[in-house]
Amino acid sequence: MSQRIVIAEDETDIRVNLTRLLSLEGYEVWAAPNGRSAFDLVRQHLPDLVLSDVMMPEMTGHALVQAMRANSLTAHIPTVLLTAKADRSDLREGMNLGADDYLTKPFQRDELLDCIRAQVEKAAAKQVAARQLASQAHQMAHFDAVTALPNRTHLLLLLSQALRDEENAGPALWVIGLDSLPQMAQFMGVGMLDDALRQLARRLSQVATESVHLTGCRYTVGRLGDDRLVLMAHNWPQDRPMDALALGLLQAMSHAITVDGQEQFPVISVGACAQATSQERPDAMMARLDLALAAARTRSAHRMVVHEPSSASELSAAFRLHNDLHRSVERNELQAYFQPQVMATDNRLLGFEALMRWNHPELGLISPVRFIPIAEDNGQIVPMGAWVMQEACRQAVQWQDALPQGSTPLRVAVNLSLRQFSDRELLNHVHHALEASGLNPTQLELEVTESTAMLDLQHTLDVLKQLKNLGLKLAIDDFGTGYSSLAYLKRFPLDVLKVDQSFVRQLCTNREDRAIAGAVINLAHSLGLDVIAEGVEIQAQHDLLRDMGCDQIQGYLHGRPLPSDEVRDWLSGRFR
């Protein structure tokens, strides 16, 4: 396609000669006798260049340039002014208005052609650069810089299109909450964290690819925010259950990834929702998806929720708890409860495990199953955990007054959440709790869940060694529910291994649970660790665990969790 030029020249001979010359050079030319007619031609044809005389009737060359620059369709077109005046101020005015170059009459043929060629090439280069910038801007606005996946903006566009598509089934969304991402960010540098995100994004894309063959749906994988990936089905049948895919995502995304030669086990939650009505807006559907994820994060196990429109009020309650938790410590709404731990052989009292409760001013006593995951997610578990550690140490000192003279001091066990364990102030919090209470460090036992310990093995080893150097007792909690590396387990400076209650609940009737419990006990003893079984509710469980070699017992059989003001009376009654 030949390049196009508009000429604005009131002198007929010059206009005709320019038209003939440029046509012979292969340009497509339109000519006008004044600036106003030329501007009409420019808007009609959008040429590659405008040659304009300065002094013309109806509209001058300066006015033409000014009009072109004020119009978004013509502002980019290069303009060369032709003038018989050598007055510098006149030329300067034209350049200031936006002209790209000028030629003083009379000019030579080669001078004219060189000027046109240079301006056309410069304009073309500007357009290429502008398109590249536009493409880059679009990429930045619509795609995540780390994973290259569509971001929230682009996903909303795709969702809007899918919601308008009446010929296909409606869209469905699954959001994958990367709950342990803040902790992983502390363990790893930015580069390694980005590597982890890219691995998880690739894994989700692989799940989507596999699901295409199973469901026949078209999928898009994206990143909604710092800690959320999303899977969008463009044409999900309304009668197809979403739970199976949600469970598959939960399992697939929880598998270990390897970052810098170390295994990392992501903590995952999954929320999901499908199109509710034919009139649903994209932002409303995204809001339901956020509600589903918030609800999933409140669960200690099976962390997935499929949002149904009828469950909106229930899920909204999670946001209220999220907000109210921020004031729970300063408003003195937290309570410490304590459950006894006894020797398996003779029921001798060894100490208590400290448990956190939240006495909400309006909702009453809230189960930790509801609020602990929320506190873990929003970071409030750190100040809450520091409070319960201080309270547990203070109470342990006071218990001594209720014990018979010469009794062995009772210990107190305190759980460390995932965020607490990764918090840089953990050692300071422990120091403060011990110093403020005067408790002997040997009476404080800190419990770390298996899943937390396995998140970053080297970090776990470093932190446990620092805690051990303080003289504390250390325990692995909920053993058997995570992804233990036995090679590292033997390196951890542990004292106690706790058998998860899920293996105790059906111990008397389930052969597999008995086999697992027995294996855990034998493993612990081979590593020189004491074993405590939690969740013991009946004497038959106690007797069976004792006969299997279990050292310590905890559960309703020997006492329910008691508020701190009742523990002293309980002790007095026990040692009466």
N, C-alpha and C positions, 0 to 999 in steps of 0.2 A: 504494500500500500504506500503510495506516494505521500510525501509530507505536504501539509496544507498551510497556505499563507493568506492572510487578509491584508490588503493594502488600503491605507487611508491617505489620499492625496488629492488636493483640489485642483492642481495644475494638470490639465488633460494630457499634455504631451508626456510629462514625467510618469503619470499613472499608466498610460498605454505602454510606454517603453519598459517600465518595471514589470508589467504584466507579461509582456512578450518575452523578456529576458528570463524571468523565473519559470515560465511555462516551458521554454526550451531546455532549462536545466532539470526538468522533470518534476517541478512542483505543481501542485494543484492550487490555483490562484483565484481569489475573489477580490474585486476592487470597488472602492466607494469614493465619492467626491468630497465627503465630509466625515467628521467624527461620529455623528449620530447614526448615519447609515452604516458606517463601518462597525459600530457597536452592535447593531442588529445582525450583521453578518457574523460577527464573532460569537454571539449567543446562539445563532442558528447552526454554525458549522464547527465550533470549538476547534479552531486551527492550532497548528503547532507553533505559529509565530505571527506577530502583527508588526507590520511596517507602517509607521504613521508620521505624516508631516506634523509639525508643531502648529503653525499658523493656518487654520482652516475655518470656514464659516460654520455656523450652527453649533459645532462642538470642536474645541481645539484638541490638539494631540495630548496636552496635559490633562484636559478633562476626560478624554477617552481612557488614558491610563488610570486615572482616579476611579472612573466608573468600573473598569475591568477589575481592579484590585478590591473593590467593594462587593463584587459579585462572587459567591463561593464557586460557581461553575467556571468562571473565567480568571480567577485570581492567580492561577498558576501559569498562565500563558505568557511566555516571554514577549517583551515589546521593545522594538528598536525605534527611536525617534530620528526623523530626518529634518534637518534644519539648515537654512541658508545663513543663519546667524551664527557668529562665532562667539557670541556673548556668553561668558562662563556662567553668569548668574542664571541665565535662561536654561542652560543645560543642567545646572545644579538643581534647579527647581523640578525639572523633569525626572531626574534621578531620585530626588527626594520623594516624589509622588509614587515611585515604583517602577520606573522604566529600567530596563536591564542594560541598554547600551544606546549609543547615538552615532550618527554619521553626519558629517557636515557636507552640505552640497557645495560644489559638485564632488562626487565621489567616483572612484574607479570600479569597474565591473568586479575585479578580483577582491577588492576591498569589501564590496557589498556581500559577495558570496561567502567570503571567509567569516564575516560577521554573522550572517544568517546561520552558517554551519556551526559555528561555535555556540551560539545561543540555543539552537535546537538540541545539540548534543548535551549542553549543560542542563537544559530542561529535562531531557530524557533521563540523565543521570539522577537528577533530583526526584523524578517520579519513581525510579527504581529504589532509591534510598527511602522515599516516603512509603512505598509499598512494603519494603523490608521492615521499616519502623512500625507500620501498621500491623504487619504480621507478628512482629515481636510483642507489640502491645496487646494484640489479641491473645497470643500465647500466654503472656503474663496474666492477663485478666481472666482467662478461662481454664488454665491448666496449672497444676501444682508444680513448683520448681524442683522439688526433690524427687517425686515419683513419676512426673510427666503425666499423671492421671488427670481427667477432668476435675475441676474444683467445684465448689458449691454454686458459683455463678453459672457455669456451664451445665451442671446437673439440673439446676432449676429450669434452664431453657429446654433441656431434653425432657424433663418431667412435664413441663407445660405442653410440649408437642404431643407427648404420649397421652395426656389427659384429654386433649382435643381430638385424638384419633378415634373416631366412632366406629371405624371398620374393624378394629382389632380389640382384643381384650384389654382391660385397664392395666396400668403399671403397678408394680409392687417394689418395695424397698426393704433391704436388710442393711442395718448399720452395724459395723464391728467396732466396738469401743476398745481401744488399746489401753486398758486400765493401768498397766504397769509402765507406760511410757515415761511418766515423770521420774520414776525410780531408775529406769534404764538411762535416762538422760543424765542423771547424776553419776552413774557408774561409768559411762562412756563419753568420749569426746563427741563433738558435733558430727564429725565425719563418720564415725562408727554408728552413731544414732541414725544418720541418714541411710547408711548401708542397711541397718535393721529395717527401716521403713520400706526401703525398696524391696527387700526380701519378702516382707509381709504383703506388699502390693502385688508382687509376682505370684505369690501363693494364692491370693484372692483371685487373681486373673485366671490361674489354673483351675480353681474351683468353678469359676464361671464357664470356662471352656468345657469342662466335664459336664456341667449342668445343661449346656445346650443340647448335648446328645441325649440326655435323660428327659428333658422337659420340652424341647423344641422351641423354647423362648429365646428371644434376643436380649442379651445382657450388656450393660455398661458398668465398668468398675471405675470408681472415683474416690477422691479424698475430700471429706466434708470439712475437716479442720485438723488441728495439730494431732489429735489423738483419735480420729475417727476415719475409717474407710467405709465405703458404701458399695453395695451391689444393687443395681437397678435392673429389674426385668421389665421390658417395654410392653409386653403382651402377656401378662399373667392371668390365666382364667380365674374368675372370682370364686369358683367352687373348689379350686385346688388348695389344699392345706399348705401353710407356709412353715409349719413346725419342723418338718423333716430337713428342709434346706437350712433352716436356722440352726438345728442341731449339728448338721454336717459342717457348717461354718464354724461353730463353736469348737468342734473337735479338730478340724483341719488347722485353724488359726492358732490353736493352743500348743501345737507341736513345737519342739525346740527349733531355734534358728542358731546358726553359728556366726558369731561376730568376732573378728580378730582372733580366731582360733578357740573361742570359748563358747560354750552352749548357753543360750538364754531362753527361758521358758516364759513366753508372754502370758499375762493374765488378761483374759478376753471376756467381754460381755457382748451380747447380740440383741438388738431390738429390730422389730420388723413391723410393717404395716402394708396393707393393700389399699387401692382406691376405695373410698367409702361410698361416694355418690358420684353421679355423672357431672355434678356441678362443683366438685371439690377443687379448690385452688391449690397450686403447688406449695405455697407457704404453709397452708393448713396441713397438708400431708406431711411436710417436713416437721412441723410442730408435733404431730402425732408420733413421728419417728423418734424425735428427741425424748418424748414422754416414755416411749417403750424402752429406750436405752437407759433412761434414768431409773426406771423400775427394775430393769435387769441388773443394774449395778447395786441394787439394794439386796440382792440375793447372795447368800454365801455359797450356794451350789446351783448347778443348772441355770447359769446366768444368761437366760434368754427369755424374752417376752415378745409375743406377737400382739400388737395393739389392736383392740377392737373398739369401734366408736363408743360402745356402751361402757367401756372401762375408763373413760376419760377422767371421771372424778377420782377414781382410785389411784390412777397414775399421777394426777395433779398433786395428790397428798405427798408424793415423794419430793416435789419441789418445795412444799412447805417445810418439811423436815430439813431439807438442804439449807434453807434460809435460817431456820430457828437454831440449828446446830452451832452457827457462828457465835451465838451468845450464851450457849449452854454453860461454859466454864465460868465466865464472869458473873452469871446470874445464879451460880451455885445450884444448878439443876442436876448435876451429876451425883450419883451415889455409888459407893464401892460396896459390893457384896463379896462374901467369902465362903468358899466351899471347902470342907475338910478333906484332907488326904491322910490315909492311914496305912500302917504296915499290914501287908497281906497275911502274915503268919499269926499275928496276935492283936490286930486292930489298934495297935498303939498309934496315937495321934502324932503325925509328923509336922503338919502345918496346914496352910490353906492356899488355895488359888484365888487371887483377886480377880473379880469380874466386874465389868462396868455396867451400870444401869443409868437410864436417863428418865428422870421424873419431869415430864413436860408439864408446864403450868396449866395447860388446858386439856391435853390428851392423856394425861396421867403417865403411868409407868410404861415405857416403850421398850419392846424387846430389842436386845442387841442385834438380833438377826435382821431387823429393819434398819437401825440407824448406823451400825458399824460400817457396812459397805458404803453408805452415803458419806460418812465422815472420812473414810479412806479415800474416796473419790475426790472430795473437795478440799482435802488437806487438813481438816479440823481434827483428824485423829491424832495429829502430833501434839497439840496442846492438851487434848483430852487424855492421851496416853501419859503425858508428863504428869498431869494431875493425879491419875489413878496410881502411878508409881509412888508419888509422894505420900498419898493417903495410905497405901498399902504398907510402906515402910513405917509410917507413924503409928499405924494400928498394931503392927507386929511388935513394936517396943512396948506398947501398952498392955499387950496380952500377957506379958511376963508376970504382971501383978496378980493375974488370976490363976497362975500355975502353982502347984505345990513347991515348997522350998527345995532347991537343988534340982529341979526339972531341967531337962535339955531344952534350950530355947527353940521355939517354933519358927519354922521358915515360912516365907510367903513367896508365892510364885506369881509373876506378872507377865502377861502376854505382850509381845512386841509386834505391832502391826507392820505391814510391808513398808509403809511410809516412815514409821518410826525407825525401823531398822536401817533405812537408807538416809535418814536425816543426819546432817553433819553435827547437830547439837546433841546427839544421843548420849555420848559419854558425859557431856556436861549435865544433862538431865539426871543421869544416874548418880553422878557425884553430888549434885544438889540434894536429891532425895535422901541419900545416905547421910550426908552431913547435917541436913536440917532435922532428921529424925534421931540421929545417933545410932542407927541400926548397924550391927556387925555385918559386913559384906557377905559373910558365909551364910547368913540367914536369908539372903535375897536370891531367888532363882528367876532367871529370865527365860521365857519360852519363845522360840521362833518356829513358825510353821514350816513344814517341809517345803512347800511351794515357794515361800520367801527365801529360804536358804538356798534353793536351787536356781534362783533367778540369776545370780552372778556369783559363781562359786569362789572366785578369788576374793571378791569383796567380802563375802560371807566369812571366809577364813580370816581375813584381816580384822574385821570387826569383832568376831568371836574371841580372837586372841587378845585384843585390847580389853574386852570385857572380862575375860578370864584373869587378866593381870590385876584386875581390881579385887580379886578374891571371890567373885560371884560363882553361883552354880548356874549351869547352862543346860537347857533342854530343847529337844526337837519335838514339836507338838504335831498332832494329827498325822503321825507317821503311817505311811502306807497308802496315802491318798494322792501323793504327788509323783514326782519323777526323780526319785533318789539316785544319786550316783554313789554307789558303795565305796568306790575308790576315794572319793572326797569325804564321805561320812566318817571314815576311820581317821582322817586327818583333822577333823573338827575337834576342838577341845571341849567335848561334851561330857556331861555327868548323867543325864537322864534322857531316856527315850520314852515318849508317850504313845501308847497304842490308841489309834483313833476309835471313837465310840461306835463308828459304823461297823467295826469288826467284833464289837462286844455285844451289840444289841441282840443278835441271833446266835450267840456263841453256843448255847446249849442245844440248839436244834440244827444248825448249819455246819456241815462238815468242812466246807471250804473256809468259813470264817475261823473255825478252830485251827485249821492248818496254817492260815495266815498269821493268826495271833501267836501260835507256837513258834513259827519261823521268826517272827519279829523278836520274840523273847530270847530265843537262842542266839540270834544275830547280835542283839544288844549285849548279852552276857559275854559273847566272844570278843566284843570290843571293850569290855570292862565297864559297861553302862548299867545303871539301874533302870528298871522298867516300871512305869506306872500306867495302869489301864483306867481310862475314863469312861463314864457312862454306865457304871455298874449299878443296877437297880434291884437285883434279887440275890439272895444268898447263894443260889446255885451257880450264878456267874462268878461270884467271889471265890467259891470253893474250887471251881474248875480252873480259874486263873492262878490261884495259889498253887494248885497241884501241878500246873504247867511251869511253875517257877517264877511267876510274876511277883515283883517285889512290893509294889504299892498299889493301892486301890483308891479311886475317887468316883463318887456317884451318889445318887439319891439314897442308896442303901445305908450309907454312913452319914448322910446329912445333905440337906438342900442348901443352896446358897443363901446366906443370911446377911442382912444389912449390918454395917459395922457396929451399930449400937446394940445389936442383939448377940454378937459373938462373945462378948465378955460374959454375959449371963449363961450362954451355952457352955462356955468353958468352966464356969463355976459349978454348973450342974454335973458336968462330966467328971470333974475331979473331986467331987464332994465325998 
